[in-house]
Amino acid sequence: MIVRKMKYMILPLNYITIFAIIIFFSGCSEDEVAHEEGNHFIASIDKIIPQNYKPGDTISIIGKNFGNEQGSNYIVFKGNDVYEDGYAEAENYLEWSNEKIRIVVPEGVTKGRIYINSRISNSHDFEVAKSWFVSMIEFFIKISLGITIIFIYLQINKIWKRKHEQEVADSQSLTGLFIYIVNCILWVIYYIFIQDDPNSTIDTSIYIFQGAILFLIGTGIFVKGQKKEGFWKLIRRSLKLERKEADYLLKKWFKPQNAEAILHILHQIAMIDEEFDPKEQEIIQTFAKEWNIDYDWDKLEKERKAGKDNSYIRLRKSLEDYLYHEPPDEQVAQLKDMITTMIEADEKVTEEEALISSELLPMIENYLKQNKDVFEFKVLIVPQHPNQENTIKTLIPNAEKIQTSGGEAYTVGTYYSHKYAEMMCKQYRELQFFTIVNTPPGSEVDFK
């Protein structure tokens, strides 16, 4: 009976408790509203014109009780993304009246609330207008995670289909991928513990997944017949191959100055006797491979045979053009050694090779200043009658007129070898010019 009475007593108490809670919170709400309504501001901001604006634009703040003069008052833009302390103060005031303030929107503000200093006015929401470019970038940032997933899928899908091919495995750099993965892991740690950026954390984690897949493919573990070799053995093999190829791109981008010109010179030397010895070919191919230059024999042969000049003149001009660009001495010295090696490659120096080397090597020595006893042999044309003098000026406009013990003559070339100079004399004699070689004193000339 007592229990039954208590049961009926508890029921009204429950209703009373609920009613009291409702009254309590209602009272709190009314107090808060009363507090908000009771917080009377001296000034009142009604609206901002225009509604869309950006930093640097002029806006009008419409309201009342602003005061007829600015005095010590100022306008504050407050937002979480405005400067470090969340505040930006207007600096350029164009008008201040009791019901209207015109100011220039300061740099750095995006959105938040605007009010008069020390909260003597109510606040008013603001959000600056964004350009179409910024809006577009923000849109792509929002969908960047999806873009990343699509990109990674398409890239891995392309390679995954060919993961069984050794060439595909060798195309992946394990060292580069390892650095890539470690770098991404560092960024993930930064995004989790410092930046607190979940989107970037997920986005970067996907790239880690991509790097791990490519790393596995790069080991060659999916190539047929290599699974039994062991994972670590495959990694060592891949790294060994990578070390051999590590400087490929550097050599491709930073190959020696005028490398193609050097290759062209070497090819002409090899073909000066119209015979391409296998040893000469090996030297040229070694040079081309060392610096990742394409050695196209047919193309170089076509260029060699083009033009009116003979092989000797063309080759000398190629070296002359090369030296004109002032290559480093070390490179020129190496070229000299290569020329000597090529000429002696087949253990037989032909007449053509002896002739061209007698001219090219002193040219290089003169450039390097290695030989103080380098002599210059001048080819002179002595005109036999006035008409021939006019012909010389027409055919050889660069010919220099000089006085000799025998009269006037024209210098048509200066060379470092008497044999080569004599060969040039024959060229002019075929044109019916009286041509001689001016031999400098002290030079030892073999007239045989």
WOCOR-V572490 format. One line per field, one symbol per residue. phi: phi as a letter, one per 40 degrees, with the letter a starting at -180 (. if undefined). burial: I if it has 24 or more other C-alpha atoms within 12 Angstrom, else O. A space follows every 50 residues. Layout:
phi->???
burial->???
This chain:
phi->.cccccccccdcccccccccccccccccccccccccccccccbbccabbc cbaadgccbbbbaagcgcbcgccacbbbacbbfccgbbbcbbbcaabcba bbbccccgcbaibbacdffcbcbbcaaccbccccccccccccbccccccc ccccccdccdcbccccccccccccccccccccccccccdccccbcfbccc ccdccccccccccccccccgccccgbcccgccccccccccccccbccccc cccbcddgccccccccccccbcbgbbcdcccccccccccdbfbccccccc ccccccgccccccccccccccccccfccdccccccdccccccccccfacc ccccccccccccdcccccfcbcccbbbccbbbccadcccccccccbcccb cbbbcchcabcbibbbbcccccccdccccccgccbbbccccgccbccc
burial->OOOOOOOOOOOOOOOOOOOOOOOOOOOOOOOOOOOOOOOOOOIIIOIIOO OOIOIOIIIIIIIIIIIOOOOOIIIIIIIOOIOOOOIIIIOOIOOIIOII IIIIIIOIIIIOIIIIIOIIIIIIOIIIOOOOOOOOOOOOOOOOOOOIOO OIOOOIOOIIOOIOOOOIIIIIIIIOIIOIIOOIIOIIOOOOOOOOOOOI IIIIIIIIIIIIIIIIIIIIIIIOOOOOOOOOOIIOIIIOIOOOOOOOOO OOOOOIOIIIIIIIIIIIIIIIOOOIIOOIIOIIOOIIOIIIIOIOOOOO IOOIOOOOOOIIIIIIIIIIOIIOOOIOOOOIIOIIOIIIIIIOIOOOOO OIIIIIIIIIIIIIIIIIOOOOOIIIIIIIIIIOOOOOIOOIOOOOOOIO OOOOOOOOIIIIIIIIIIIIIIIIIOIIOOOOIIIIIIIOOOOOOOOO
